[in-house]
Amino acid sequence: MLTQLNQEKRWLAWIDPPQSLVSKWQTMRGIVAGELLVLRSTPDYPAGELAERALSAGTCHAVVMWTHKLGREALASLEQASARGNSHGVVLRQR
């Protein structure tokens, strides 16, 4: 799925991915490092805010966010940002 999302000519943004996954997919699955934007959340810029900004900007064709929990309000906000930026959003829940 991640390789398919990398076919468009806009950025593919990953928010808080496991580092081992970034290295593995770049080498094994043909993801071009120059088209992959890896963002790390901080207390000042939480993952949800980064995802909303990336989705609504229109510069990313897809945003994949790894998170532990996402409420209904946050999900609705991400859906609206996705519509504004004509971007796809994928939320992967970590265990």
PDB file of N, CA, C and O in Angstrom:
ATOM      1  N   MET A   1       0.818  -1.182   0.000  1.00  0.00           N
ATOM      2  CA  MET A   1       0.000   0.000   0.000  1.00  0.00           C
ATOM      3  C   MET A   1       0.867   1.254   0.000  1.00  0.00           C
ATOM      4  O   MET A   1       0.588   2.200  -0.737  1.00  0.00           O
ATOM      5  N   LEU A   2       1.926   1.269   0.828  1.00  0.00           N
ATOM      6  CA  LEU A   2       2.787   2.450   0.905  1.00  0.00           C
ATOM      7  C   LEU A   2       3.499   2.707  -0.414  1.00  0.00           C
ATOM      8  O   LEU A   2       3.701   3.861  -0.792  1.00  0.00           O
ATOM      9  N   THR A   3       3.883   1.650  -1.118  1.00  0.00           N
ATOM     10  CA  THR A   3       4.527   1.820  -2.413  1.00  0.00           C
ATOM     11  C   THR A   3       3.542   2.418  -3.413  1.00  0.00           C
ATOM     12  O   THR A   3       3.916   3.292  -4.196  1.00  0.00           O
ATOM     13  N   GLN A   4       2.306   1.968  -3.400  1.00  0.00           N
ATOM     14  CA  GLN A   4       1.288   2.515  -4.297  1.00  0.00           C
ATOM     15  C   GLN A   4       1.053   3.997  -4.029  1.00  0.00           C
ATOM     16  O   GLN A   4       0.858   4.769  -4.967  1.00  0.00           O
ATOM     17  N   LEU A   5       1.070   4.399  -2.773  1.00  0.00           N
ATOM     18  CA  LEU A   5       0.852   5.800  -2.425  1.00  0.00           C
ATOM     19  C   LEU A   5       1.995   6.690  -2.897  1.00  0.00           C
ATOM     20  O   LEU A   5       1.844   7.911  -2.944  1.00  0.00           O
ATOM     21  N   ASN A   6       3.114   6.111  -3.241  1.00  0.00           N
ATOM     22  CA  ASN A   6       4.279   6.888  -3.646  1.00  0.00           C
ATOM     23  C   ASN A   6       4.333   7.100  -5.158  1.00  0.00           C
ATOM     24  O   ASN A   6       5.350   7.584  -5.654  1.00  0.00           O
ATOM     25  N   GLN A   7       3.305   6.767  -5.897  1.00  0.00           N
ATOM     26  CA  GLN A   7       3.329   6.855  -7.351  1.00  0.00           C
ATOM     27  C   GLN A   7       3.024   8.257  -7.875  1.00  0.00           C
ATOM     28  O   GLN A   7       3.409   8.576  -8.999  1.00  0.00           O
ATOM     29  N   GLU A   8       2.359   9.085  -7.116  1.00  0.00           N
ATOM     30  CA  GLU A   8       2.003  10.422  -7.554  1.00  0.00           C
ATOM     31  C   GLU A   8       3.183  11.360  -7.385  1.00  0.00           C
ATOM     32  O   GLU A   8       4.113  11.059  -6.637  1.00  0.00           O
ATOM     33  N   LYS A   9       3.154  12.505  -8.076  1.00  0.00           N
ATOM     34  CA  LYS A   9       4.303  13.410  -8.077  1.00  0.00           C
ATOM     35  C   LYS A   9       4.271  14.478  -6.990  1.00  0.00           C
ATOM     36  O   LYS A   9       5.028  15.447  -7.057  1.00  0.00           O
ATOM     37  N   ARG A  10       3.419  14.319  -6.004  1.00  0.00           N
ATOM     38  CA  ARG A  10       3.473  15.184  -4.829  1.00  0.00           C
ATOM     39  C   ARG A  10       4.139  14.388  -3.714  1.00  0.00           C
ATOM     40  O   ARG A  10       4.394  13.192  -3.857  1.00  0.00           O
ATOM     41  N   TRP A  11       4.411  15.052  -2.622  1.00  0.00           N
ATOM     42  CA  TRP A  11       5.064  14.397  -1.486  1.00  0.00           C
ATOM     43  C   TRP A  11       4.198  13.286  -0.908  1.00  0.00           C
ATOM     44  O   TRP A  11       2.969  13.344  -0.949  1.00  0.00           O
ATOM     45  N   LEU A  12       4.862  12.288  -0.378  1.00  0.00           N
ATOM     46  CA  LEU A  12       4.253  11.293   0.487  1.00  0.00           C
ATOM     47  C   LEU A  12       4.799  11.590   1.876  1.00  0.00           C
ATOM     48  O   LEU A  12       6.005  11.492   2.102  1.00  0.00           O
ATOM     49  N   ALA A  13       3.927  11.951   2.803  1.00  0.00           N
ATOM     50  CA  ALA A  13       4.368  12.322   4.150  1.00  0.00           C
ATOM     51  C   ALA A  13       4.073  11.197   5.123  1.00  0.00           C
ATOM     52  O   ALA A  13       2.971  10.650   5.153  1.00  0.00           O
ATOM     53  N   TRP A  14       5.076  10.863   5.915  1.00  0.00           N
ATOM     54  CA  TRP A  14       4.932   9.900   7.001  1.00  0.00           C
ATOM     55  C   TRP A  14       5.111  10.660   8.303  1.00  0.00           C
ATOM     56  O   TRP A  14       6.089  11.389   8.472  1.00  0.00           O
ATOM     57  N   ILE A  15       4.182  10.496   9.212  1.00  0.00           N
ATOM     58  CA  ILE A  15       4.264  11.186  10.501  1.00  0.00           C
ATOM     59  C   ILE A  15       4.473  10.154  11.596  1.00  0.00           C
ATOM     60  O   ILE A  15       3.638   9.277  11.819  1.00  0.00           O
ATOM     61  N   ASP A  16       5.592  10.279  12.264  1.00  0.00           N
ATOM     62  CA  ASP A  16       6.000   9.397  13.362  1.00  0.00           C
ATOM     63  C   ASP A  16       6.075   7.916  12.996  1.00  0.00           C
ATOM     64  O   ASP A  16       5.606   7.069  13.757  1.00  0.00           O
ATOM     65  N   PRO A  17       6.660   7.593  11.840  1.00  0.00           N
ATOM     66  CA  PRO A  17       6.804   6.169  11.519  1.00  0.00           C
ATOM     67  C   PRO A  17       7.912   5.540  12.353  1.00  0.00           C
ATOM     68  O   PRO A  17       8.828   6.235  12.790  1.00  0.00           O
ATOM     69  N   PRO A  18       7.836   4.237  12.575  1.00  0.00           N
ATOM     70  CA  PRO A  18       8.962   3.554  13.222  1.00  0.00           C
ATOM     71  C   PRO A  18      10.208   3.704  12.339  1.00  0.00           C
ATOM     72  O   PRO A  18      10.129   3.513  11.126  1.00  0.00           O
ATOM     73  N   GLN A  19      11.331   4.036  12.927  1.00  0.00           N
ATOM     74  CA  GLN A  19      12.551   4.283  12.155  1.00  0.00           C
ATOM     75  C   GLN A  19      12.965   3.064  11.339  1.00  0.00           C
ATOM     76  O   GLN A  19      13.450   3.203  10.216  1.00  0.00           O
ATOM     77  N   SER A  20      12.782   1.904  11.882  1.00  0.00           N
ATOM     78  CA  SER A  20      13.158   0.692  11.154  1.00  0.00           C
ATOM     79  C   SER A  20      12.345   0.549   9.869  1.00  0.00           C
ATOM     80  O   SER A  20      12.856   0.050   8.865  1.00  0.00           O
ATOM     81  N   LEU A  21      11.110   0.973   9.894  1.00  0.00           N
ATOM     82  CA  LEU A  21      10.260   0.900   8.710  1.00  0.00           C
ATOM     83  C   LEU A  21      10.727   1.866   7.625  1.00  0.00           C
ATOM     84  O   LEU A  21      10.715   1.523   6.442  1.00  0.00           O
ATOM     85  N   VAL A  22      11.133   3.056   8.015  1.00  0.00           N
ATOM     86  CA  VAL A  22      11.607   4.049   7.047  1.00  0.00           C
ATOM     87  C   VAL A  22      12.796   3.495   6.279  1.00  0.00           C
ATOM     88  O   VAL A  22      12.818   3.537   5.049  1.00  0.00           O
ATOM     89  N   SER A  23      13.773   2.984   6.990  1.00  0.00           N
ATOM     90  CA  SER A  23      14.974   2.439   6.345  1.00  0.00           C
ATOM     91  C   SER A  23      14.633   1.259   5.449  1.00  0.00           C
ATOM     92  O   SER A  23      15.127   1.166   4.325  1.00  0.00           O
ATOM     93  N   LYS A  24      13.807   0.373   5.933  1.00  0.00           N
ATOM     94  CA  LYS A  24      13.448  -0.833   5.187  1.00  0.00           C
ATOM     95  C   LYS A  24      12.706  -0.493   3.898  1.00  0.00           C
ATOM     96  O   LYS A  24      13.045  -1.023   2.840  1.00  0.00           O
ATOM     97  N   TRP A  25      11.709   0.372   3.965  1.00  0.00           N
ATOM     98  CA  TRP A  25      10.910   0.675   2.782  1.00  0.00           C
ATOM     99  C   TRP A  25      11.681   1.477   1.753  1.00  0.00           C
ATOM    100  O   TRP A  25      11.454   1.318   0.553  1.00  0.00           O
ATOM    101  N   GLN A  26      12.581   2.330   2.191  1.00  0.00           N
ATOM    102  CA  GLN A  26      13.368   3.102   1.233  1.00  0.00           C
ATOM    103  C   GLN A  26      14.268   2.197   0.402  1.00  0.00           C
ATOM    104  O   GLN A  26      14.490   2.462  -0.780  1.00  0.00           O
ATOM    105  N   THR A  27      14.778   1.156   0.994  1.00  0.00           N
ATOM    106  CA  THR A  27      15.703   0.292   0.262  1.00  0.00           C
ATOM    107  C   THR A  27      15.010  -0.857  -0.448  1.00  0.00           C
ATOM    108  O   THR A  27      15.439  -1.256  -1.530  1.00  0.00           O
ATOM    109  N   MET A  28      13.949  -1.398   0.137  1.00  0.00           N
ATOM    110  CA  MET A  28      13.344  -2.604  -0.413  1.00  0.00           C
ATOM    111  C   MET A  28      12.159  -2.356  -1.331  1.00  0.00           C
ATOM    112  O   MET A  28      11.868  -3.206  -2.173  1.00  0.00           O
ATOM    113  N   ARG A  29      11.482  -1.266  -1.215  1.00  0.00           N
ATOM    114  CA  ARG A  29      10.231  -1.068  -1.934  1.00  0.00           C
ATOM    115  C   ARG A  29      10.276   0.047  -2.976  1.00  0.00           C
ATOM    116  O   ARG A  29       9.248   0.370  -3.571  1.00  0.00           O
ATOM    117  N   GLY A  30      11.423   0.629  -3.203  1.00  0.00           N
ATOM    118  CA  GLY A  30      11.542   1.614  -4.266  1.00  0.00           C
ATOM    119  C   GLY A  30      10.977   2.984  -3.952  1.00  0.00           C
ATOM    120  O   GLY A  30      10.697   3.751  -4.874  1.00  0.00           O
ATOM    121  N   ILE A  31      10.801   3.318  -2.696  1.00  0.00           N
ATOM    122  CA  ILE A  31      10.343   4.659  -2.364  1.00  0.00           C
ATOM    123  C   ILE A  31      11.522   5.607  -2.523  1.00  0.00           C
ATOM    124  O   ILE A  31      12.588   5.387  -1.948  1.00  0.00           O
ATOM    125  N   VAL A  32      11.328   6.650  -3.298  1.00  0.00           N
ATOM    126  CA  VAL A  32      12.392   7.607  -3.568  1.00  0.00           C
ATOM    127  C   VAL A  32      12.493   8.571  -2.392  1.00  0.00           C
ATOM    128  O   VAL A  32      11.516   9.229  -2.036  1.00  0.00           O
ATOM    129  N   ALA A  33      13.663   8.649  -1.800  1.00  0.00           N
ATOM    130  CA  ALA A  33      13.852   9.468  -0.603  1.00  0.00           C
ATOM    131  C   ALA A  33      13.500  10.934  -0.854  1.00  0.00           C
ATOM    132  O   ALA A  33      13.020  11.614   0.053  1.00  0.00           O
ATOM    133  N   GLY A  34      13.730  11.430  -2.072  1.00  0.00           N
ATOM    134  CA  GLY A  34      13.423  12.817  -2.396  1.00  0.00           C
ATOM    135  C   GLY A  34      11.939  13.100  -2.490  1.00  0.00           C
ATOM    136  O   GLY A  34      11.545  14.264  -2.572  1.00  0.00           O
ATOM    137  N   GLU A  35      11.101  12.071  -2.480  1.00  0.00           N
ATOM    138  CA  GLU A  35       9.651  12.252  -2.554  1.00  0.00           C
ATOM    139  C   GLU A  35       8.965  11.849  -1.252  1.00  0.00           C
ATOM    140  O   GLU A  35       7.739  11.894  -1.150  1.00  0.00           O
ATOM    141  N   LEU A  36       9.746  11.464  -0.279  1.00  0.00           N
ATOM    142  CA  LEU A  36       9.220  11.036   1.012  1.00  0.00           C
ATOM    143  C   LEU A  36       9.569  12.081   2.061  1.00  0.00           C
ATOM    144  O   LEU A  36      10.734  12.439   2.238  1.00  0.00           O
ATOM    145  N   LEU A  37       8.555  12.557   2.745  1.00  0.00           N
ATOM    146  CA  LEU A  37       8.736  13.549   3.791  1.00  0.00           C
ATOM    147  C   LEU A  37       8.418  12.879   5.119  1.00  0.00           C
ATOM    148  O   LEU A  37       7.271  12.510   5.371  1.00  0.00           O
ATOM    149  N   VAL A  38       9.424  12.722   5.967  1.00  0.00           N
ATOM    150  CA  VAL A  38       9.237  12.094   7.282  1.00  0.00           C
ATOM    151  C   VAL A  38       9.188  13.208   8.323  1.00  0.00           C
ATOM    152  O   VAL A  38      10.139  13.972   8.490  1.00  0.00           O
ATOM    153  N   LEU A  39       8.059  13.279   9.013  1.00  0.00           N
ATOM    154  CA  LEU A  39       7.859  14.299  10.034  1.00  0.00           C
ATOM    155  C   LEU A  39       7.787  13.634  11.406  1.00  0.00           C
ATOM    156  O   LEU A  39       7.177  12.577  11.565  1.00  0.00           O
ATOM    157  N   ARG A  40       8.409  14.259  12.379  1.00  0.00           N
ATOM    158  CA  ARG A  40       8.389  13.759  13.762  1.00  0.00           C
ATOM    159  C   ARG A  40       7.657  14.770  14.634  1.00  0.00           C
ATOM    160  O   ARG A  40       7.958  15.964  14.606  1.00  0.00           O
ATOM    161  N   SER A  41       6.707  14.286  15.397  1.00  0.00           N
ATOM    162  CA  SER A  41       5.956  15.174  16.280  1.00  0.00           C
ATOM    163  C   SER A  41       6.809  15.585  17.479  1.00  0.00           C
ATOM    164  O   SER A  41       7.766  14.907  17.853  1.00  0.00           O
ATOM    165  N   THR A  42       6.431  16.708  18.060  1.00  0.00           N
ATOM    166  CA  THR A  42       7.056  17.230  19.275  1.00  0.00           C
ATOM    167  C   THR A  42       5.925  17.738  20.170  1.00  0.00           C
ATOM    168  O   THR A  42       4.776  17.803  19.733  1.00  0.00           O
ATOM    169  N   PRO A  43       6.237  18.098  21.410  1.00  0.00           N
ATOM    170  CA  PRO A  43       5.182  18.683  22.247  1.00  0.00           C
ATOM    171  C   PRO A  43       4.581  19.960  21.626  1.00  0.00           C
ATOM    172  O   PRO A  43       3.392  20.231  21.796  1.00  0.00           O
ATOM    173  N   ASP A  44       5.397  20.733  20.915  1.00  0.00           N
ATOM    174  CA  ASP A  44       4.899  21.950  20.273  1.00  0.00           C
ATOM    175  C   ASP A  44       4.113  21.659  18.999  1.00  0.00           C
ATOM    176  O   ASP A  44       3.222  22.426  18.634  1.00  0.00           O
ATOM    177  N   TYR A  45       4.429  20.572  18.328  1.00  0.00           N
ATOM    178  CA  TYR A  45       3.765  20.178  17.087  1.00  0.00           C
ATOM    179  C   TYR A  45       3.335  18.716  17.177  1.00  0.00           C
ATOM    180  O   TYR A  45       4.046  17.827  16.707  1.00  0.00           O
ATOM    181  N   PRO A  46       2.172  18.467  17.779  1.00  0.00           N
ATOM    182  CA  PRO A  46       1.696  17.090  17.912  1.00  0.00           C
ATOM    183  C   PRO A  46       1.378  16.473  16.546  1.00  0.00           C
ATOM    184  O   PRO A  46       1.170  17.184  15.563  1.00  0.00           O
ATOM    185  N   ALA A  47       1.343  15.157  16.505  1.00  0.00           N
ATOM    186  CA  ALA A  47       1.148  14.418  15.258  1.00  0.00           C
ATOM    187  C   ALA A  47      -0.127  14.838  14.534  1.00  0.00           C
ATOM    188  O   ALA A  47      -0.114  14.996  13.313  1.00  0.00           O
ATOM    189  N   GLY A  48      -1.212  15.017  15.252  1.00  0.00           N
ATOM    190  CA  GLY A  48      -2.466  15.404  14.625  1.00  0.00           C
ATOM    191  C   GLY A  48      -2.378  16.744  13.911  1.00  0.00           C
ATOM    192  O   GLY A  48      -2.917  16.911  12.817  1.00  0.00           O
ATOM    193  N   GLU A  49      -1.700  17.690  14.533  1.00  0.00           N
ATOM    194  CA  GLU A  49      -1.522  19.009  13.916  1.00  0.00           C
ATOM    195  C   GLU A  49      -0.641  18.918  12.671  1.00  0.00           C
ATOM    196  O   GLU A  49      -0.938  19.539  11.650  1.00  0.00           O
ATOM    197  N   LEU A  50       0.431  18.150  12.755  1.00  0.00           N
ATOM    198  CA  LEU A  50       1.287  17.957  11.584  1.00  0.00           C
ATOM    199  C   LEU A  50       0.497  17.329  10.436  1.00  0.00           C
ATOM    200  O   LEU A  50       0.628  17.742   9.284  1.00  0.00           O
ATOM    201  N   ALA A  51      -0.318  16.334  10.760  1.00  0.00           N
ATOM    202  CA  ALA A  51      -1.113  15.661   9.730  1.00  0.00           C
ATOM    203  C   ALA A  51      -2.109  16.626   9.100  1.00  0.00           C
ATOM    204  O   ALA A  51      -2.265  16.638   7.879  1.00  0.00           O
ATOM    205  N   GLU A  52      -2.782  17.429   9.909  1.00  0.00           N
ATOM    206  CA  GLU A  52      -3.735  18.400   9.369  1.00  0.00           C
ATOM    207  C   GLU A  52      -3.050  19.386   8.434  1.00  0.00           C
ATOM    208  O   GLU A  52      -3.563  19.679   7.354  1.00  0.00           O
ATOM    209  N   ARG A  53      -1.918  19.887   8.837  1.00  0.00           N
ATOM    210  CA  ARG A  53      -1.186  20.845   7.997  1.00  0.00           C
ATOM    211  C   ARG A  53      -0.743  20.208   6.688  1.00  0.00           C
ATOM    212  O   ARG A  53      -0.887  20.800   5.619  1.00  0.00           O
ATOM    213  N   ALA A  54      -0.206  19.004   6.780  1.00  0.00           N
ATOM    214  CA  ALA A  54       0.272  18.324   5.572  1.00  0.00           C
ATOM    215  C   ALA A  54      -0.884  17.987   4.631  1.00  0.00           C
ATOM    216  O   ALA A  54      -0.756  18.123   3.414  1.00  0.00           O
ATOM    217  N   LEU A  55      -2.004  17.552   5.190  1.00  0.00           N
ATOM    218  CA  LEU A  55      -3.163  17.212   4.361  1.00  0.00           C
ATOM    219  C   LEU A  55      -3.764  18.433   3.680  1.00  0.00           C
ATOM    220  O   LEU A  55      -4.087  18.385   2.493  1.00  0.00           O
ATOM    221  N   SER A  56      -3.915  19.509   4.408  1.00  0.00           N
ATOM    222  CA  SER A  56      -4.602  20.679   3.870  1.00  0.00           C
ATOM    223  C   SER A  56      -3.728  21.524   2.944  1.00  0.00           C
ATOM    224  O   SER A  56      -4.258  22.310   2.158  1.00  0.00           O
ATOM    225  N   ALA A  57      -2.419  21.383   3.016  1.00  0.00           N
ATOM    226  CA  ALA A  57      -1.526  22.211   2.205  1.00  0.00           C
ATOM    227  C   ALA A  57      -1.635  21.921   0.711  1.00  0.00           C
ATOM    228  O   ALA A  57      -1.387  22.803  -0.111  1.00  0.00           O
ATOM    229  N   GLY A  58      -2.004  20.692   0.355  1.00  0.00           N
ATOM    230  CA  GLY A  58      -2.097  20.344  -1.059  1.00  0.00           C
ATOM    231  C   GLY A  58      -0.783  19.931  -1.691  1.00  0.00           C
ATOM    232  O   GLY A  58      -0.744  19.611  -2.879  1.00  0.00           O
ATOM    233  N   THR A  59       0.285  19.931  -0.925  1.00  0.00           N
ATOM    234  CA  THR A  59       1.593  19.542  -1.455  1.00  0.00           C
ATOM    235  C   THR A  59       1.888  18.055  -1.250  1.00  0.00           C
ATOM    236  O   THR A  59       2.868  17.531  -1.779  1.00  0.00           O
ATOM    237  N   CYS A  60       1.039  17.390  -0.486  1.00  0.00           N
ATOM    238  CA  CYS A  60       1.186  15.956  -0.248  1.00  0.00           C
ATOM    239  C   CYS A  60       0.000  15.233  -0.880  1.00  0.00           C
ATOM    240  O   CYS A  60      -1.151  15.619  -0.672  1.00  0.00           O
ATOM    241  N   HIS A  61       0.278  14.203  -1.635  1.00  0.00           N
ATOM    242  CA  HIS A  61      -0.829  13.423  -2.175  1.00  0.00           C
ATOM    243  C   HIS A  61      -1.369  12.461  -1.127  1.00  0.00           C
ATOM    244  O   HIS A  61      -2.527  12.049  -1.193  1.00  0.00           O
ATOM    245  N   ALA A  62      -0.529  12.103  -0.157  1.00  0.00           N
ATOM    246  CA  ALA A  62      -0.961  11.209   0.911  1.00  0.00           C
ATOM    247  C   ALA A  62      -0.155  11.488   2.172  1.00  0.00           C
ATOM    248  O   ALA A  62       1.025  11.836   2.124  1.00  0.00           O
ATOM    249  N   VAL A  63      -0.826  11.325   3.284  1.00  0.00           N
ATOM    250  CA  VAL A  63      -0.203  11.480   4.593  1.00  0.00           C
ATOM    251  C   VAL A  63      -0.519  10.220   5.388  1.00  0.00           C
ATOM    252  O   VAL A  63      -1.682   9.857   5.562  1.00  0.00           O
ATOM    253  N   VAL A  64       0.527   9.559   5.867  1.00  0.00           N
ATOM    254  CA  VAL A  64       0.364   8.361   6.679  1.00  0.00           C
ATOM    255  C   VAL A  64       0.850   8.708   8.078  1.00  0.00           C
ATOM    256  O   VAL A  64       1.992   9.126   8.269  1.00  0.00           O
ATOM    257  N   MET A  65      -0.037   8.527   9.056  1.00  0.00           N
ATOM    258  CA  MET A  65       0.298   8.881  10.432  1.00  0.00           C
ATOM    259  C   MET A  65       0.211   7.641  11.315  1.00  0.00           C
ATOM    260  O   MET A  65      -0.780   6.911  11.291  1.00  0.00           O
ATOM    261  N   TRP A  66       1.259   7.419  12.088  1.00  0.00           N
ATOM    262  CA  TRP A  66       1.280   6.343  13.083  1.00  0.00           C
ATOM    263  C   TRP A  66       0.911   6.988  14.412  1.00  0.00           C
ATOM    264  O   TRP A  66       1.533   7.968  14.821  1.00  0.00           O
ATOM    265  N   THR A  67      -0.090   6.447  15.084  1.00  0.00           N
ATOM    266  CA  THR A  67      -0.542   7.021  16.344  1.00  0.00           C
ATOM    267  C   THR A  67      -1.036   5.916  17.266  1.00  0.00           C
ATOM    268  O   THR A  67      -1.253   4.786  16.829  1.00  0.00           O
ATOM    269  N   HIS A  68      -1.213   6.239  18.530  1.00  0.00           N
ATOM    270  CA  HIS A  68      -1.733   5.267  19.489  1.00  0.00           C
ATOM    271  C   HIS A  68      -3.243   5.376  19.626  1.00  0.00           C
ATOM    272  O   HIS A  68      -3.928   4.367  19.791  1.00  0.00           O
ATOM    273  N   LYS A  69      -3.756   6.578  19.560  1.00  0.00           N
ATOM    274  CA  LYS A  69      -5.185   6.777  19.753  1.00  0.00           C
ATOM    275  C   LYS A  69      -5.624   8.020  18.985  1.00  0.00           C
ATOM    276  O   LYS A  69      -4.893   9.007  18.903  1.00  0.00           O
ATOM    277  N   LEU A  70      -6.828   7.954  18.424  1.00  0.00           N
ATOM    278  CA  LEU A  70      -7.363   9.085  17.677  1.00  0.00           C
ATOM    279  C   LEU A  70      -8.866   9.162  17.946  1.00  0.00           C
ATOM    280  O   LEU A  70      -9.603   8.215  17.672  1.00  0.00           O
ATOM    281  N   GLY A  71      -9.309  10.285  18.479  1.00  0.00           N
ATOM    282  CA  GLY A  71     -10.722  10.462  18.786  1.00  0.00           C
ATOM    283  C   GLY A  71     -11.535  10.857  17.565  1.00  0.00           C
ATOM    284  O   GLY A  71     -10.985  11.134  16.499  1.00  0.00           O
ATOM    285  N   ARG A  72     -12.841  10.880  17.732  1.00  0.00           N
ATOM    286  CA  ARG A  72     -13.750  11.218  16.618  1.00  0.00           C
ATOM    287  C   ARG A  72     -13.538  12.637  16.111  1.00  0.00           C
ATOM    288  O   ARG A  72     -13.542  12.875  14.904  1.00  0.00           O
ATOM    289  N   GLU A  73     -13.352  13.579  17.031  1.00  0.00           N
ATOM    290  CA  GLU A  73     -13.131  14.973  16.628  1.00  0.00           C
ATOM    291  C   GLU A  73     -11.861  15.101  15.799  1.00  0.00           C
ATOM    292  O   GLU A  73     -11.849  15.772  14.768  1.00  0.00           O
ATOM    293  N   ALA A  74     -10.808  14.462  16.248  1.00  0.00           N
ATOM    294  CA  ALA A  74      -9.541  14.525  15.528  1.00  0.00           C
ATOM    295  C   ALA A  74      -9.659  13.890  14.152  1.00  0.00           C
ATOM    296  O   ALA A  74      -9.110  14.404  13.177  1.00  0.00           O
ATOM    297  N   LEU A  75     -10.368  12.780  14.072  1.00  0.00           N
ATOM    298  CA  LEU A  75     -10.568  12.113  12.791  1.00  0.00           C
ATOM    299  C   LEU A  75     -11.382  12.996  11.839  1.00  0.00           C
ATOM    300  O   LEU A  75     -11.055  13.097  10.657  1.00  0.00           O
ATOM    301  N   ALA A  76     -12.426  13.627  12.346  1.00  0.00           N
ATOM    302  CA  ALA A  76     -13.231  14.533  11.519  1.00  0.00           C
ATOM    303  C   ALA A  76     -12.401  15.713  11.023  1.00  0.00           C
ATOM    304  O   ALA A  76     -12.549  16.146   9.880  1.00  0.00           O
ATOM    305  N   SER A  77     -11.541  16.224  11.872  1.00  0.00           N
ATOM    306  CA  SER A  77     -10.669  17.335  11.491  1.00  0.00           C
ATOM    307  C   SER A  77      -9.691  16.909  10.388  1.00  0.00           C
ATOM    308  O   SER A  77      -9.425  17.671   9.459  1.00  0.00           O
ATOM    309  N   LEU A  78      -9.165  15.695  10.500  1.00  0.00           N
ATOM    310  CA  LEU A  78      -8.264  15.179   9.462  1.00  0.00           C
ATOM    311  C   LEU A  78      -9.009  14.971   8.142  1.00  0.00           C
ATOM    312  O   LEU A  78      -8.456  15.228   7.073  1.00  0.00           O
ATOM    313  N   GLU A  79     -10.239  14.514   8.211  1.00  0.00           N
ATOM    314  CA  GLU A  79     -11.036  14.332   6.990  1.00  0.00           C
ATOM    315  C   GLU A  79     -11.280  15.662   6.291  1.00  0.00           C
ATOM    316  O   GLU A  79     -11.215  15.735   5.064  1.00  0.00           O
ATOM    317  N   GLN A  80     -11.559  16.707   7.053  1.00  0.00           N
ATOM    318  CA  GLN A  80     -11.763  18.035   6.472  1.00  0.00           C
ATOM    319  C   GLN A  80     -10.478  18.558   5.843  1.00  0.00           C
ATOM    320  O   GLN A  80     -10.507  19.127   4.752  1.00  0.00           O
ATOM    321  N   ALA A  81      -9.361  18.370   6.519  1.00  0.00           N
ATOM    322  CA  ALA A  81      -8.073  18.810   5.982  1.00  0.00           C
ATOM    323  C   ALA A  81      -7.748  18.053   4.702  1.00  0.00           C
ATOM    324  O   ALA A  81      -7.202  18.627   3.760  1.00  0.00           O
ATOM    325  N   SER A  82      -8.075  16.783   4.666  1.00  0.00           N
ATOM    326  CA  SER A  82      -7.846  15.966   3.478  1.00  0.00           C
ATOM    327  C   SER A  82      -8.646  16.500   2.295  1.00  0.00           C
ATOM    328  O   SER A  82      -8.134  16.564   1.177  1.00  0.00           O
ATOM    329  N   ALA A  83      -9.872  16.874   2.531  1.00  0.00           N
ATOM    330  CA  ALA A  83     -10.719  17.419   1.469  1.00  0.00           C
ATOM    331  C   ALA A  83     -10.177  18.766   0.974  1.00  0.00           C
ATOM    332  O   ALA A  83     -10.172  19.023  -0.230  1.00  0.00           O
ATOM    333  N   ARG A  84      -9.723  19.619   1.888  1.00  0.00           N
ATOM    334  CA  ARG A  84      -9.174  20.928   1.500  1.00  0.00           C
ATOM    335  C   ARG A  84      -7.945  20.780   0.614  1.00  0.00           C
ATOM    336  O   ARG A  84      -7.788  21.521  -0.356  1.00  0.00           O
ATOM    337  N   GLY A  85      -7.080  19.837   0.938  1.00  0.00           N
ATOM    338  CA  GLY A  85      -5.829  19.683   0.202  1.00  0.00           C
ATOM    339  C   GLY A  85      -5.880  18.669  -0.919  1.00  0.00           C
ATOM    340  O   GLY A  85      -4.881  18.437  -1.600  1.00  0.00           O
ATOM    341  N   ASN A  86      -7.055  18.055  -1.118  1.00  0.00           N
ATOM    342  CA  ASN A  86      -7.185  17.002  -2.129  1.00  0.00           C
ATOM    343  C   ASN A  86      -6.109  15.935  -1.911  1.00  0.00           C
ATOM    344  O   ASN A  86      -5.420  15.523  -2.844  1.00  0.00           O
ATOM    345  N   SER A  87      -5.987  15.505  -0.667  1.00  0.00           N
ATOM    346  CA  SER A  87      -4.966  14.538  -0.256  1.00  0.00           C
ATOM    347  C   SER A  87      -5.641  13.334   0.395  1.00  0.00           C
ATOM    348  O   SER A  87      -6.783  13.411   0.850  1.00  0.00           O
ATOM    349  N   HIS A  88      -4.925  12.244   0.429  1.00  0.00           N
ATOM    350  CA  HIS A  88      -5.396  11.043   1.110  1.00  0.00           C
ATOM    351  C   HIS A  88      -4.738  10.958   2.479  1.00  0.00           C
ATOM    352  O   HIS A  88      -3.575  11.330   2.643  1.00  0.00           O
ATOM    353  N   GLY A  89      -5.474  10.475   3.444  1.00  0.00           N
ATOM    354  CA  GLY A  89      -4.930  10.287   4.778  1.00  0.00           C
ATOM    355  C   GLY A  89      -5.094   8.846   5.219  1.00  0.00           C
ATOM    356  O   GLY A  89      -6.142   8.232   5.018  1.00  0.00           O
ATOM    357  N   VAL A  90      -4.050   8.322   5.819  1.00  0.00           N
ATOM    358  CA  VAL A  90      -4.081   6.967   6.358  1.00  0.00           C
ATOM    359  C   VAL A  90      -3.605   7.056   7.806  1.00  0.00           C
ATOM    360  O   VAL A  90      -2.532   7.588   8.091  1.00  0.00           O
ATOM    361  N   VAL A  91      -4.414   6.529   8.704  1.00  0.00           N
ATOM    362  CA  VAL A  91      -4.045   6.517  10.120  1.00  0.00           C
ATOM    363  C   VAL A  91      -3.798   5.071  10.519  1.00  0.00           C
ATOM    364  O   VAL A  91      -4.682   4.222  10.408  1.00  0.00           O
ATOM    365  N   LEU A  92      -2.590   4.807  10.983  1.00  0.00           N
ATOM    366  CA  LEU A  92      -2.227   3.467  11.436  1.00  0.00           C
ATOM    367  C   LEU A  92      -2.088   3.504  12.948  1.00  0.00           C
ATOM    368  O   LEU A  92      -1.321   4.299  13.491  1.00  0.00           O
ATOM    369  N   ARG A  93      -2.819   2.656  13.610  1.00  0.00           N
ATOM    370  CA  ARG A  93      -2.777   2.615  15.071  1.00  0.00           C
ATOM    371  C   ARG A  93      -1.689   1.669  15.535  1.00  0.00           C
ATOM    372  O   ARG A  93      -1.644   0.510  15.123  1.00  0.00           O
ATOM    373  N   GLN A  94      -0.812   2.165  16.395  1.00  0.00           N
ATOM    374  CA  GLN A  94       0.244   1.333  16.955  1.00  0.00           C
ATOM    375  C   GLN A  94      -0.272   0.637  18.188  1.00  0.00           C
ATOM    376  O   GLN A  94      -1.120   1.158  18.913  1.00  0.00           O
ATOM    377  N   ARG A  95       0.251  -0.542  18.413  1.00  0.00           N
ATOM    378  CA  ARG A  95      -0.133  -1.287  19.615  1.00  0.00           C
ATOM    379  C   ARG A  95       0.914  -1.156  20.673  1.00  0.00           C
ATOM    380  O   ARG A  95       0.767  -1.716  21.759  1.00  0.00           O
TER     381      ARG A  95
END
